[in-house]
Amino acid sequence: MKQMLDSPTILLSTRIYRVLLALYPAEYRREYGPLMLQVFRDVLRDRCRKNGWAGVLLWWCATVFDLLITAFEERRKFRFGMSKANFTKLTGLFFIVGGVCAMIMAFSQLQPDDHYTYYGIYQIAMWFMAPAFILIGLGCAGLFLRETTSLHIIGRLGLLAAGIGAVLTGVGATLTVAASTGEDFWPLWYYAMLAHIGGVLVFGLVHLRTPVLPVFRGLPLQIAAGYVFLLVFAGYFQPRSLQNLLWFVMMLGVGLVWFAIGQAIQRQQQPAVVAAMQ
C-alpha cells in the first residue's frame, strides 16, 4: 500500500493537476482547491491500482475535459477571466504562437542518430513540444466555440477531439520529458496524439465540403496528412539521417500550416475589431 501511495506516477500527476488548478479563479481555488486535489489523487490511485496505465489515461482524459469546461464557467461567474467572445478572439493568436513553437520543436529532429534522449540544442528545441500542442489545442477549442452555427456538428466534434487531444499531448510530453524515474508516459502521449490527429482529420474532411476558415479548404486536411505520414511512414525510410530529415520537414510544415491558419483568422477578425472600436 505504501508503494502505491508513493508511486512517482501519482506524485507527478498530482503536481501537474495542482498547477492546472490555477485555471480556476483564486476565490474558487481557496474554497474548493484542496478538496479537488484530494479527490483527484484518491481516484487516480484507485484507477492505477485497478486498471494500471489504461485507468490513469482515462482518468486524465476525463479530468482535463472537465477542468477546461468548469474552469471556463467559473471564471465567467467570478468575472475575473475572459468571456467566450474574448476567448474566441484569441483563436488566431493561439494558432500563431503554437505554430511557431511547433516549428522550433521541429529542429529537435535534426539530432543525429536515435531520439531516445535529446541533448544540447536539440533538447531545448524538444521542450517546445508541450507549449506547441497546448496552444494548438486552445486554438482548436476557440475555433470550436467560434463556429457554433456555420460548421456541421461532426466538424465541431472533430475540433473538440483535436483540442482535447492536443492539450493531453502537451501534458504527456511534459510528463515524459520531465520524468526522471523511468516511468513510461508514452501511452498518454501516444493515445492523446491519436485523438488529436483523428479530430483534425474529421475536421479537415468536413472543411473540404463546408469551409469556414479564410484559407484553402484543403489546408486542415494537409495537417492531418502530415501527422499520419510522421506516425506511419517516416520510420520506414533508410538511412536514419533520412528519417530525421523527413521528420524535420514534416513537423516544420505542420507548424507552418497552423501558423498560416492563425494568421488568416487574425486578418479576418481585424475588420470586426476595428468596427467595434469605432
C-alpha positions in Angstrom: 0.0 0.0 0.0 2.8 2.4 0.9 4.4 1.7 -2.5 1.2 2.6 -4.3 0.7 5.8 -2.3 4.3 6.9 -3.1 4.2 6.0 -6.8 6.1 8.5 -8.9 3.2 8.4 -11.4 0.8 9.5 -8.6 3.1 12.2 -7.2 4.0 13.7 -10.6 0.4 13.6 -11.8 -0.7 15.3 -8.6 1.8 18.1 -9.1 0.6 18.6 -12.7 -3.0 18.8 -11.5 -2.1 21.2 -8.8 -0.6 23.5 -11.4 -3.7 23.2 -13.7 -5.9 24.3 -10.8 -4.5 27.8 -11.5 -7.0 28.0 -14.3 -9.8 28.5 -11.7 -10.4 31.9 -10.1 -8.5 32.5 -6.8 -11.6 32.5 -4.7 -12.7 29.2 -6.1 -9.3 27.6 -5.6 -9.2 28.7 -2.0 -12.6 27.2 -1.2 -12.5 24.0 -3.3 -8.9 23.5 -4.4 -7.7 21.2 -1.5 -10.8 19.0 -1.8 -10.5 18.8 -5.6 -6.8 17.8 -5.3 -7.6 15.2 -2.7 -10.4 13.7 -4.9 -8.2 13.7 -8.0 -5.4 11.9 -6.1 -7.7 9.3 -4.5 -9.4 8.4 -7.7 -6.1 8.3 -9.6 -4.7 5.9 -7.0 -7.7 3.7 -7.3 -7.7 3.7 -11.2 -3.9 3.0 -11.2 -4.4 0.1 -8.7 -7.3 -1.5 -10.6 -6.5 -0.7 -14.3 -2.9 0.3 -14.5 -2.0 2.7 -17.3 -5.4 2.4 -19.0 -7.1 3.7 -15.8 -4.6 6.6 -15.4 -5.0 7.6 -19.1 -8.8 7.5 -18.9 -8.9 9.5 -15.7 -6.6 12.1 -17.1 -8.8 12.4 -20.2 -11.9 12.9 -18.1 -10.1 15.3 -15.8 -8.7 17.6 -18.4 -12.1 17.8 -20.3 -14.0 18.6 -17.1 -11.3 21.0 -15.9 -11.4 23.1 -19.1 -15.1 23.3 -19.1 -15.7 24.1 -15.4 -12.7 26.5 -15.1 -14.1 28.5 -18.0 -17.6 28.6 -16.5 -16.3 29.5 -13.0 -14.2 32.3 -14.4 -17.2 33.7 -16.2 -19.1 33.6 -12.9 -16.4 35.4 -11.0 -15.8 37.7 -13.9 -12.0 37.5 -13.4 -11.4 35.7 -16.6 -12.2 36.2 -20.3 -15.6 35.9 -21.8 -16.4 33.4 -24.5 -16.2 36.2 -27.1 -12.8 37.3 -25.9 -11.5 33.7 -25.8 -12.6 33.1 -29.4 -10.8 36.3 -30.4 -7.6 34.7 -29.3 -8.0 31.7 -31.5 -5.8 33.1 -34.3 -3.1 34.1 -31.7 -3.1 30.6 -30.2 -2.5 29.0 -33.6 0.2 31.6 -34.5 2.2 31.1 -31.3 1.6 27.3 -31.2 2.7 27.1 -34.8 5.9 29.0 -34.1 6.6 26.6 -31.1 6.0 23.6 -33.4 8.4 24.9 -36.0 11.1 25.4 -33.3 10.4 21.9 -31.9 10.9 20.5 -35.4 14.7 21.3 -35.2 15.0 18.7 -32.4 14.6 16.0 -35.2 17.9 17.1 -36.8 19.7 15.4 -33.9 22.0 12.7 -35.3 21.3 9.0 -34.5 18.4 7.8 -32.4 16.0 10.0 -30.5 15.5 8.1 -27.3 17.1 11.0 -25.5 17.8 14.6 -26.6 20.9 16.7 -25.7 22.1 20.2 -26.1 20.3 22.5 -28.5 18.1 19.6 -29.6 16.8 19.1 -26.1 15.9 22.8 -25.9 14.0 22.6 -29.1 12.2 19.5 -27.9 10.9 21.4 -24.8 8.8 23.5 -27.3 6.6 20.5 -27.9 4.4 20.9 -24.8 3.5 24.6 -25.3 3.1 23.9 -29.1 0.4 21.3 -28.6 -1.3 23.1 -25.6 -1.6 26.3 -27.6 -2.8 24.5 -30.7 -5.3 22.7 -28.5 -6.6 26.0 -27.1 -6.8 27.3 -30.7 -9.0 24.3 -31.6 -11.2 25.0 -28.6 -11.5 28.6 -29.7 -12.5 27.5 -33.2 -15.0 25.0 -31.7 -16.7 27.8 -29.7 -16.4 30.3 -32.7 -18.1 28.1 -35.3 -21.3 27.3 -33.5 -23.6 27.6 -36.5 -21.6 27.7 -39.7 -19.8 24.3 -39.2 -21.5 20.9 -39.2 -21.8 19.2 -35.8 -19.4 16.5 -37.0 -16.8 19.0 -37.8 -17.2 20.7 -34.4 -16.9 17.4 -32.7 -13.7 16.8 -34.6 -12.4 20.2 -33.4 -13.3 19.2 -29.8 -11.4 15.9 -30.1 -8.5 17.7 -31.7 -8.4 20.3 -28.9 -8.6 17.9 -26.0 -6.1 15.5 -27.7 -3.6 18.3 -28.3 -3.8 19.5 -24.7 -3.3 16.0 -23.4 -0.4 15.5 -25.8 1.2 18.6 -24.3 0.7 17.1 -20.8 2.0 13.7 -21.9 5.1 15.4 -23.5 5.7 17.3 -20.2 5.4 14.1 -18.1 7.7 12.1 -20.5 10.4 14.7 -20.7 10.3 15.7 -17.1 10.2 12.2 -15.6 13.5 11.0 -14.2 12.1 7.9 -12.6 12.0 5.6 -15.5 8.2 5.9 -15.7 6.7 5.2 -19.1 4.4 8.0 -20.1 4.3 7.1 -23.7 0.7 5.7 -23.6 -0.7 9.1 -22.5 1.3 10.9 -25.2 0.6 8.3 -27.9 -3.2 7.9 -27.5 -3.7 11.7 -26.9 -1.8 12.3 -30.2 -4.1 9.8 -32.0 -7.1 11.6 -30.7 -5.7 14.9 -31.9 -4.9 13.5 -35.3 -8.3 11.9 -35.6 -10.0 15.1 -34.7 -8.0 17.1 -37.2 -8.8 14.5 -39.9 -12.5 14.7 -39.3 -12.5 18.5 -39.2 -10.3 18.5 -42.4 -12.8 16.3 -44.3 -15.8 18.4 -43.2 -13.9 21.6 -44.2 -13.4 20.3 -47.7 -17.1 20.4 -48.2 -18.1 23.3 -45.9 -15.1 25.6 -45.5 -15.3 28.0 -42.5 -11.7 29.3 -42.4 -10.4 32.0 -44.7 -7.8 29.6 -46.2 -7.6 27.0 -48.9 -10.3 24.5 -48.0 -7.9 21.5 -48.1 -5.3 23.1 -45.7 -6.6 21.5 -42.5 -6.6 18.1 -44.2 -2.9 18.6 -45.1 -2.1 18.9 -41.4 -3.8 15.5 -40.8 -1.9 14.0 -43.7 1.4 15.4 -42.3 0.7 13.8 -38.9 -0.2 10.4 -40.5 2.9 10.4 -42.6 5.1 11.1 -39.5 3.5 8.3 -37.5 3.1 5.6 -40.1 5.5 6.1 -43.0 8.5 8.2 -42.0 10.1 5.4 -39.9 10.4 3.1 -43.0 12.9 5.3 -44.8 16.5 4.5 -44.5 19.2 5.5 -43.5 18.4 7.1 -40.1 19.6 10.5 -41.3 16.9 10.5 -44.0 14.2 9.6 -41.4 15.4 12.6 -39.2 15.3 14.9 -42.2 11.7 13.8 -43.1 10.5 14.3 -39.6 12.0 17.7 -39.5 10.5 18.8 -42.8 7.0 17.4 -41.9 7.0 18.9 -38.4 8.2 22.2 -39.8 5.4 22.1 -42.4 2.7 21.2 -39.8 3.8 24.1 -37.6 3.8 26.4 -40.7 0.3 25.5 -41.6 -1.1 26.1 -38.1 0.8 29.4 -38.2 -0.8 30.3 -41.6 -4.3 29.4 -40.3 -3.8 31.6 -37.3 -2.6 34.5 -39.5 -5.7 34.1 -41.7 -8.0 34.1 -38.7 -6.3 37.2 -37.3 -6.7 39.1 -40.6 -10.4 38.0 -40.7 -11.0 39.4 -37.3 -9.3 42.7 -37.7 -12.3 44.5 -39.5 -14.7 43.4 -36.7 -12.3 44.6 -34.1 -11.9 48.0 -35.8 -15.7 48.3 -36.2 -16.2 47.6 -32.5 -13.7 50.3 -31.5 -15.5 52.9 -33.6 
